[in-house]
Amino acid sequence: MPHSSTAGQQAAGGLYNRNLMRACKKVKSAWFPANPELLTRVVSGLHEGVYDLDIDFLIDELKTDCALFLYCLKELLQLIEERRLRVAPFGTPVELFRSAGTEAFREILPKKATAISSYSFQDGTRLQLLRLQQSMISASTAEVLAEHSLLDPDLSYSAALLRQLGLTLIAWNYPSLFERTLESLTEKRSLDSELTRQLGFSPVLLAVTIAREWGLSAELCAAMGDREATEEFRGQQAREISETAEHLAKICEIGEALARASNPEHYPSAREDWKTAKEEIEQIAGETGIKKIREKLKVHCENYISSAPDIFSKLKNFEPESHLNRQKSSILYRDNRYVHLCPADIQEMFRTLYSSMTPDKIRRENIAYIAKEIIPALGFRRGCIYLLDPENITLVPRLQIGESSLKDFSTLDGRMTASANNPVIAAYRCRTPIMENGDPENPFSFSYIAGVLGEIQKSGVIYLEFPAALATDSRRDQLAYFKAASKALHDALNLD
């Protein structure tokens, strides 16, 4: 497993720069925090001999905490180097743990979490804890996919955690910078590239530098992105190392995409990440792949869920697609800026509507809810939703509203000019809603508002009538109400 540890100590070849070396010094000293409850239990178990007959029980415990697992890896490698200890040959971090034995763990593990990191798990910000969550999703995914590939699951788990190490250390040691950068992401600007621009070195380079100093295997270093990891090897051995590293990197990338997909609030690429991850996971692990990852997450995150339920409890029912849909619906609701101008009880109706929307799907019950419940509640008595027949370029009445019947409305030629004195045609030809007020003194007089459906591509028209007397009520804004209903219909129909 050892791989040229001296390479990590030399500032040569342009690989290192001053910013990077300062960062390495800072993060190696401060690290990131372990779960203190787990640490106390593990240390107690070690001194009571709980793990002496089954060290895999200890390893399973360590795999539930990113910081503790990597801290043990670092300290064991350092202990072996300093003491020149003889251990059985090992190729993965987990094999090292088994070879070292419980006595070595009793020596390296401190009783207090402050000896591992100067930061506190309990005081971690939401984004810092989410970073741990992301690491666990990535590592659990890699472990599951490895079980369906020709890869060692323990090696894959370790590779995934190590690939996340740079981002995790930056999140805990440069929290303000990390938060600002994460909040500024766009679909074209990745977290890695933006942090690289801000720091002068990449998260990958930070992790690779640390991995080299530890003396990790060439496979792990190469999988982390170290392009020089295989330089000292030749022939078949070099090819085998490169092939293993490529396979490791591939399944880790799938796990990283799934982790981003689970956090759409901060990653604009989340929906595309989900499509990519879902396709790859099903190809490797079958249709039950996500379910297997969910079960693995329950095991690996059990202690995190207990200590930080607000952040980790959702992993018990890990459903990235459902979360994405809820988040998209929430954005649509927020972007309908006219809803807050409606009465409070109708705002609640809009919230109910948007919570039931599924992106990229049209649900008839949502359209009916708008037409039969929301629009009449806003004071509109009659109306019709026209949809464009693109083949004949006609506006066809499709859904009546309120007291009206479809028989009250006729199909209209979309090629007619706005001067044809028809409000539906006029609205179709106009970018903004048109409105005409009736006689407010006449109880039988109606006003109307009509507006086009579809912001980029015109898909129809919504035409609504309301008693003219409502226009004189200063507490009401029928045009704003119309715009709220029109935008909701636009969203429910998934129009562009």
C-alpha positions in Angstrom: 0.0 0.0 0.0 2.7 2.6 0.8 3.4 5.0 -2.1 6.3 7.4 -2.2 5.7 9.4 0.9 8.6 11.7 0.1 6.7 13.0 -2.9 4.2 14.7 -0.7 7.0 16.6 1.2 8.7 18.2 -1.8 7.6 21.5 -3.2 8.6 20.7 -6.8 7.3 20.6 -10.3 4.7 23.4 -9.8 2.4 21.0 -8.0 2.6 23.0 -4.8 2.3 26.7 -4.2 2.4 28.9 -1.2 -1.4 29.0 -0.7 -1.6 25.2 -0.9 1.2 24.7 1.7 -0.4 27.2 4.1 -3.7 25.4 3.7 -2.1 22.0 4.3 -0.6 23.2 7.5 -3.9 24.7 8.7 -6.1 21.7 7.8 -3.8 19.1 9.1 -3.7 20.8 12.5 -7.4 21.6 12.8 -8.9 18.7 10.8 -12.7 18.3 11.0 -14.7 16.9 13.9 -15.7 13.4 14.8 -19.0 12.6 16.5 -18.1 12.8 20.2 -20.8 10.3 21.2 -19.4 7.7 18.8 -15.8 8.4 19.9 -16.7 7.9 23.6 -18.4 4.6 22.8 -15.5 3.4 20.6 -12.8 4.3 23.1 -14.8 2.7 26.0 -15.3 -0.4 23.9 -11.6 -0.6 23.1 -10.6 -0.4 26.7 -13.3 -3.0 27.7 -12.1 -5.4 25.0 -15.4 -5.3 23.1 -13.7 -5.5 19.8 -10.8 -7.9 20.6 -12.5 -10.9 19.1 -14.2 -9.1 16.2 -12.2 -6.1 14.8 -14.7 -5.9 11.9 -17.2 -4.7 14.5 -14.9 -1.8 15.3 -14.4 -1.1 11.6 -18.1 -1.0 11.0 -18.4 1.6 13.8 -15.6 3.7 12.3 -17.3 3.7 8.9 -20.2 5.6 10.4 -18.0 8.7 10.9 -16.0 10.3 8.1 -13.6 12.2 10.4 -13.0 9.2 12.7 -12.3 6.8 9.8 -9.8 9.1 8.1 -8.2 10.1 11.4 -7.6 6.5 12.2 -6.1 5.9 8.8 -3.8 8.9 9.1 -2.7 8.0 12.7 -2.1 4.3 11.9 0.1 5.1 8.9 2.0 7.6 11.0 2.4 5.1 13.8 3.7 2.4 11.5 6.2 4.9 9.9 7.5 6.2 13.3 7.7 2.8 15.0 8.7 0.9 11.9 6.0 -1.6 13.0 5.6 -4.9 11.2 2.1 -5.4 10.0 0.6 -8.0 7.6 0.6 -6.9 4.0 -2.4 -4.7 3.2 -3.8 -3.1 0.1 -6.8 -1.1 1.5 -7.3 1.1 4.6 -9.7 -1.5 6.0 -7.0 -4.2 5.6 -4.6 -1.9 7.4 -7.1 -1.6 10.2 -7.4 -5.4 10.5 -3.6 -5.8 10.4 -2.9 -3.2 13.0 -5.3 -4.8 15.6 -7.2 -3.3 18.5 -4.0 -2.5 20.5 -3.0 0.0 17.9 -6.4 1.7 18.0 -6.2 1.9 21.8 -3.0 3.8 21.3 -4.1 6.2 18.6 -7.6 7.1 19.6 -7.9 9.9 22.2 -10.7 10.1 24.8 -11.8 13.6 23.8 -13.0 14.8 20.4 -11.0 18.0 20.8 -7.8 16.0 20.3 -9.0 15.1 16.8 -10.2 18.5 15.7 -10.3 22.0 17.1 -13.8 22.2 15.7 -17.0 20.9 17.4 -19.4 18.6 15.7 -22.3 20.1 17.8 -21.4 23.6 16.6 -21.1 22.7 13.0 -23.1 24.9 10.6 -25.8 23.4 8.4 -23.5 23.5 5.3 -20.6 21.9 7.2 -22.9 19.0 8.3 -24.3 18.7 4.8 -20.8 18.3 3.6 -20.4 15.2 5.8 -23.8 14.0 4.5 -22.5 14.4 1.0 -19.4 12.4 1.8 -21.5 9.6 3.3 -23.8 9.5 0.2 -20.8 9.3 -2.1 -19.0 6.6 0.0 -22.2 4.5 0.5 -22.9 4.6 -3.2 -19.4 3.6 -4.2 -19.5 0.7 -1.8 -22.8 -0.6 -3.2 -21.7 -0.2 -6.8 -18.4 -2.0 -6.0 -20.4 -5.0 -4.8 -21.8 -5.3 -8.3 -18.4 -4.6 -10.0 -15.0 -6.3 -9.9 -13.9 -3.9 -7.2 -13.3 -4.2 -3.4 -16.2 -2.5 -1.6 -13.9 -1.4 1.3 -11.4 0.1 -1.2 -14.3 1.9 -3.0 -15.7 3.3 0.3 -12.2 4.6 1.2 -11.6 6.1 -2.2 -14.9 8.0 -2.1 -14.2 9.5 1.3 -10.7 10.5 0.3 -12.0 12.1 -2.9 -14.3 14.2 -0.7 -11.6 15.1 1.8 -10.5 18.4 0.1 -14.0 19.8 0.0 -14.7 18.6 3.6 -11.6 20.2 5.0 -12.3 23.5 3.2 -15.9 23.5 4.5 -14.7 23.3 8.1 -11.5 25.3 7.9 -12.7 28.1 5.5 -16.4 28.2 6.4 -17.3 31.7 5.2 -15.5 31.2 1.9 -17.1 27.8 1.4 -20.6 29.2 2.1 -20.2 32.2 -0.2 -18.9 30.0 -3.0 -21.6 27.4 -2.6 -24.4 30.0 -2.6 -23.0 31.5 -5.9 -23.0 28.4 -8.0 -24.7 28.2 -11.4 -25.2 25.4 -13.8 -22.0 26.4 -15.6 -19.9 27.1 -12.5 -19.0 24.0 -10.4 -18.0 24.1 -6.7 -14.5 22.8 -7.4 -13.8 25.3 -10.1 -15.1 28.2 -8.0 -13.1 27.2 -4.9 -10.0 26.8 -7.1 -10.5 30.3 -8.3 -10.9 31.7 -4.8 -8.2 29.7 -3.1 -5.5 29.4 -5.8 -5.5 25.6 -5.5 -8.2 23.0 -6.1 -9.9 20.8 -3.4 -8.6 17.8 -5.4 -5.0 19.0 -5.1 -5.4 19.6 -1.4 -6.6 16.1 -0.8 -3.9 14.6 -3.1 -1.2 16.5 -1.3 -2.3 15.0 2.0 -2.7 11.5 0.6 0.8 11.6 -0.7 2.1 12.6 2.7 0.3 9.7 4.3 1.8 7.3 1.8 -1.5 5.9 0.4 -1.5 3.3 -2.3 -1.0 4.3 -5.9 -4.6 3.1 -6.7 -6.1 5.4 -4.1 -4.0 8.4 -5.1 -4.7 7.9 -8.8 -8.4 7.5 -8.1 -8.3 10.8 -6.2 -6.9 12.5 -9.2 -3.1 12.3 -8.7 -1.7 12.1 -12.2 1.7 11.2 -11.0 0.6 8.2 -8.8 1.6 5.5 -11.3 4.9 7.1 -12.6 7.2 4.7 -10.6 5.4 1.6 -12.0 6.0 0.0 -15.3 4.4 -2.5 -17.7 1.6 -4.7 -16.5 1.6 -3.5 -13.0 1.2 0.1 -14.1 -1.7 -0.9 -16.4 -3.4 -2.8 -13.6 -3.1 0.1 -11.2 -4.4 2.6 -13.7 -7.3 0.3 -14.6 -8.3 -0.1 -11.0 -8.0 3.6 -10.4 -10.2 4.4 -13.4 -12.9 2.0 -12.2 -12.7 3.5 -8.7 -13.0 7.0 -10.0 -15.9 6.1 -12.2 -18.1 4.7 -9.4 -17.0 7.6 -7.1 -18.1 10.1 -9.7 -21.5 8.4 -9.8 -21.8 8.7 -6.0 -20.7 12.4 -6.1 -23.4 13.1 -8.7 -26.0 11.4 -6.5 -24.8 13.4 -3.5 -25.3 16.7 -5.5 -28.7 15.5 -6.7 -29.8 15.1 -3.1 -29.0 18.7 -2.4 -30.8 20.8 -5.1 -31.0 23.8 -2.8 -27.2 24.4 -3.4 -26.4 22.6 -6.6 -28.1 24.0 -9.8 -26.9 20.9 -11.7 -28.9 18.6 -9.3 -31.6 17.5 -11.8 -29.0 16.6 -14.5 -26.9 14.9 -11.8 -29.9 12.8 -10.8 -30.5 11.7 -14.4 -26.9 10.7 -14.8 -26.6 9.0 -11.4 -29.9 7.1 -11.8 -29.0 5.8 -15.2 -25.5 4.6 -14.1 -26.7 3.1 -10.9 -29.4 1.1 -12.6 -27.0 0.0 -15.2 -24.5 -1.3 -12.6 -26.8 -2.4 -9.7 -30.1 -2.9 -11.4 -33.5 -1.2 -10.7 -33.1 -1.8 -7.0 -29.8 0.1 -6.9 -31.2 3.2 -5.2 -32.9 1.0 -2.6 -29.6 -0.8 -1.8 -27.9 2.6 -1.4 -30.7 3.8 0.9 -30.2 0.7 3.1 -26.5 1.2 3.2 -27.0 4.8 4.2 -29.2 3.8 7.1 -26.3 1.7 8.4 -23.5 4.2 7.8 -25.4 7.2 9.0 -27.0 5.7 12.1 -24.8 7.7 14.5 -25.1 10.9 12.5 -28.9 10.6 12.4 -28.9 10.2 16.2 -26.6 13.2 16.8 -27.8 15.6 14.1 -31.3 14.5 13.1 -32.2 17.7 11.4 -29.5 17.1 8.7 -29.3 13.4 8.5 -32.7 12.0 9.3 -33.9 12.3 5.6 -31.3 9.7 4.7 -33.5 7.1 6.3 -35.9 7.6 3.4 -33.4 8.6 0.8 -35.4 9.6 -2.3 -33.5 12.2 -4.3 -36.1 12.3 -7.1 -38.9 13.2 -4.6 -36.8 15.8 -3.0 -35.9 17.3 -6.4 -39.6 17.5 -7.3 -40.5 19.2 -4.0 -37.7 21.6 -4.4 -38.7 22.5 -8.0 -42.4 23.0 -6.9 -41.2 25.2 -4.1 -39.2 27.3 -6.6 -42.2 27.6 -8.9 -44.4 28.7 -5.9 -41.8 31.3 -4.9 -41.5 32.6 -8.5 -45.3 33.2 -8.7 -44.8 36.6 -7.3 -48.5 37.5 -7.5 -49.7 34.8 -5.0 -48.7 37.0 -2.0 -51.2 39.6 -3.3 -54.1 37.2 -2.9 -56.1 36.7 0.3 -54.5 34.5 2.9 -56.9 31.6 2.5 -56.3 31.6 -1.3 -52.5 31.7 -0.8 -52.9 28.5 1.1 -54.8 27.0 -1.8 -51.9 27.9 -4.1 -49.5 26.3 -1.7 -51.6 23.1 -1.8 -51.6 23.2 -5.6 -47.8 23.7 -6.0 -47.0 21.0 -3.4 -48.8 18.5 -5.6 -47.1 19.5 -8.8 -44.6 17.1 -10.4 -42.1 18.7 -12.8 -42.3 17.5 -16.4 -45.7 15.9 -15.7 -49.2 17.3 -16.3 -51.7 16.3 -13.7 -55.3 16.8 -14.7 -56.4 17.1 -11.1 -54.1 20.2 -10.7 -55.7 21.8 -13.8 -59.2 21.1 -12.5 -58.2 22.5 -9.0 -57.2 25.8 -10.6 -60.3 26.0 -12.8 -62.9 24.8 -10.3 -61.5 26.0 -6.9 -58.9 28.7 -7.1 -60.2 30.8 -10.0 -63.8 31.0 -8.7 -62.4 31.8 -5.2 -60.6 34.8 -6.6 -63.9 36.3 -7.7 -64.0 35.2 -11.4 -67.5 34.0 -12.3 -67.1 32.8 -15.9 -64.3 32.0 -18.3 -62.5 29.6 -20.5 -59.1 28.1 -21.1 -58.2 28.0 -24.8 -55.4 25.8 -26.1 -53.7 26.3 -29.4 -54.1 23.6 -32.1 -50.8 24.1 -33.9 -51.8 22.1 -36.9 -54.7 24.3 -37.8 -53.5 27.4 -35.9 -56.7 27.7 -34.0 -57.6 28.5 -30.4 -59.8 25.8 -29.2 -61.9 26.1 -26.0 -60.8 23.2 -23.7 -62.0 23.9 -20.2 -64.9 26.1 -19.0 -64.6 28.0 -15.7 -67.3 28.8 -13.1 -70.8 29.3 -14.3 -70.0 29.0 -18.0 -70.3 26.1 -20.5 -67.9 25.2 -23.3 -70.9 25.9 -25.6 -70.6 29.5 -24.7 -67.2 29.7 -26.5 -66.2 29.0 -30.1 -63.0 28.0 -31.8 -61.1 31.0 -33.1 -58.7 31.4 -36.0 -55.3 32.2 -34.5 -54.4 34.0 -37.7 -57.0 36.7 -37.2 -55.6 40.1 -36.4 -56.0 41.8 -33.1 -58.2 44.3 -34.7 -60.9 41.6 -35.1 -62.4 43.0 -31.8 -62.1 39.7 -30.0 -60.5 39.8 -26.6 -59.1 36.2 -26.9 -57.4 37.0 -30.2 -56.2 40.3 -28.9 -54.7 38.6 -25.9 -53.1 35.9 -28.1 -51.4 38.7 -30.1 -50.3 40.6 -27.0 -47.5 39.9 -24.5 -49.3 41.4 -21.5 -52.9 40.7 -20.3 -55.7 42.9 -21.7 -58.5 44.1 -19.5 -61.8 45.9 -20.1 -64.0 47.1 -17.3 -67.8 47.0 -17.4 -70.2 49.4 -15.7 -69.7 49.1 -11.9 -73.1 50.6 -11.3 -74.8 47.8 -13.2 -75.1 44.6 -11.1 -75.4 42.6 -14.3 -72.3 44.1 -15.9 -69.0 42.1 -16.2 -65.4 43.0 -16.7 -62.9 40.7 -18.4 -59.2 39.9 -18.4 -57.5 37.8 -21.0 -53.9 36.7 -21.3 -51.7 34.4 -23.3 -50.4 31.1 -22.0 -46.7 30.4 -22.6 -43.9 32.9 -22.1 -41.6 31.6 -24.9 -44.0 29.7 -27.1 -47.6 30.7 -27.1 -49.8 27.7 -26.2 -53.2 29.2 -25.6 -55.2 31.9 -23.8 -57.0 32.2 -20.5 -60.1 34.4 -20.5 -61.9 35.3 -17.3 -64.9 37.4 -16.4 -65.8 39.0 -13.0 -68.6 41.3 -11.8 -67.7 44.9 -12.8 -68.5 46.1 -9.2 -65.4 44.2 -7.9 -63.2 46.7 -9.8 -64.2 49.4 -7.4 -63.2 47.5 -4.3 -59.9 49.0 -3.2 -59.2 45.8 -1.2 -59.1 43.7 -4.3 -56.7 43.6 -7.3 -58.4 41.4 -9.9 -55.5 41.9 -12.4 -53.0 40.6 -9.8 -55.4 37.7 -9.0 -55.6 36.9 -12.7 -51.8 36.9 -13.1 -51.4 34.6 -10.1 -53.9 32.1 -11.5 -52.5 32.4 -15.0 -48.9 31.7 -13.8 -50.2 28.7 -11.8 -51.9 27.3 -14.9 -48.7 28.0 -16.9 -46.7 26.0 -14.3 -49.3 23.2 -14.0 -49.2 22.8 -17.8 -45.3 22.8 -17.8 -45.3 25.5 -20.4 -42.2 27.3 -21.6 
